[in-house]
């Protein structure tokens, strides 16, 4: 199967990123790593969202994948994380920050 064929189901793959089954993880994580090497921009936003997940296993798996992306696309990763945090910052009203 061509690697690009997996781009269409990337959201479904990332939704299963935290599965504990060793057989699933042994296929899923290398596949996502290969996708990230060839198409890092496709993983940036979904992974930046997963990094903020309240589910610890999902967050840890996203951090692992993001670190593997940093190995070859460090500037893209840093810029995507900055854009993500800035979008969240400007979307929150001052009144909302006072209530947190």
C-alpha positions as CSV (number, residue, x, y, z in Angstrom):
1,X,0.0,0.0,0.0
2,X,1.3,3.4,-0.9
3,X,2.2,5.7,2.0
4,X,0.0,8.5,0.6
5,X,-3.1,6.2,0.8
6,X,-2.9,6.5,4.6
7,X,-3.3,10.3,4.5
8,X,-7.0,10.0,3.9
9,X,-7.5,8.1,7.1
10,X,-5.0,10.0,9.2
11,X,-7.6,11.3,11.7
12,X,-8.8,7.7,12.4
13,X,-5.2,6.6,12.8
14,X,-4.5,9.4,15.3
15,X,-7.6,8.6,17.2
16,X,-6.2,5.2,18.0
17,X,-2.7,6.5,18.9
18,X,-3.0,5.5,22.5
19,X,-4.1,1.9,22.1
20,X,-2.2,-0.4,24.4
21,X,-2.3,-3.5,22.3
22,X,1.3,-4.3,21.3
23,X,0.4,-5.7,17.9
24,X,-1.5,-2.5,17.0
25,X,1.2,-0.2,18.4
26,X,3.9,-2.1,16.5
27,X,2.2,-1.3,13.2
28,X,0.6,2.1,14.0
29,X,3.5,4.1,15.4
30,X,6.1,3.2,12.7
31,X,3.4,4.0,10.1
32,X,2.8,7.4,11.6
33,X,6.5,8.0,11.9
34,X,7.0,7.2,8.2
35,X,4.0,9.5,7.3
36,X,5.6,12.2,9.4
37,X,8.9,11.9,7.7
38,X,7.4,12.2,4.2
39,X,4.4,14.5,5.0
40,X,5.2,16.3,8.3
41,X,2.7,19.1,7.7
42,X,-0.1,16.6,7.6
43,X,0.6,15.6,11.2
44,X,1.4,19.0,12.8
45,X,-2.0,20.3,13.7
46,X,-3.6,17.0,14.8
47,X,-0.5,16.2,16.9
48,X,-0.5,19.7,18.5
49,X,-4.2,19.1,19.5
50,X,-3.3,15.7,20.9
51,X,-0.5,17.2,23.0
52,X,-3.2,19.0,24.9
53,X,-5.3,15.9,25.5
54,X,-6.4,15.1,29.1
55,X,-5.8,11.4,28.4
56,X,-2.3,10.7,29.6
57,X,-1.7,7.8,27.3
58,X,-2.8,9.8,24.3
59,X,-0.7,12.8,25.3
60,X,2.4,10.6,25.8
61,X,2.0,8.9,22.4
62,X,1.6,12.3,20.7
63,X,4.8,13.5,22.5
64,X,6.7,10.5,21.2
65,X,5.6,11.1,17.7
66,X,6.2,14.8,17.9
67,X,9.8,14.1,19.1
68,X,10.4,11.8,16.1
69,X,9.2,14.6,13.8
70,X,11.5,17.1,15.5
71,X,14.5,14.9,14.5
72,X,14.1,15.9,10.8
73,X,11.6,18.8,10.8
74,X,12.5,20.7,13.9
75,X,11.8,24.2,12.6
76,X,8.4,23.1,11.3
77,X,7.5,21.5,14.7
78,X,8.5,24.6,16.6
79,X,6.6,27.0,14.4
80,X,3.5,24.8,14.4
81,X,3.5,24.6,18.2
82,X,4.0,28.4,18.4
83,X,1.0,29.0,16.0
84,X,-1.1,26.5,18.0
85,X,-0.4,28.2,21.3
86,X,-0.9,31.7,19.9
87,X,-4.3,30.7,18.3
88,X,-5.4,29.4,21.7
89,X,-4.2,32.6,23.4
90,X,-6.0,35.0,21.1
91,X,-9.2,32.9,21.1
92,X,-9.6,33.2,24.9
93,X,-11.3,36.3,26.1
94,X,-9.9,38.3,29.0
95,X,-13.0,37.7,31.0
96,X,-12.6,33.9,30.5
97,X,-9.0,34.0,31.8
98,X,-10.1,35.7,35.0
99,X,-12.5,32.8,35.7
100,X,-9.8,30.1,35.4
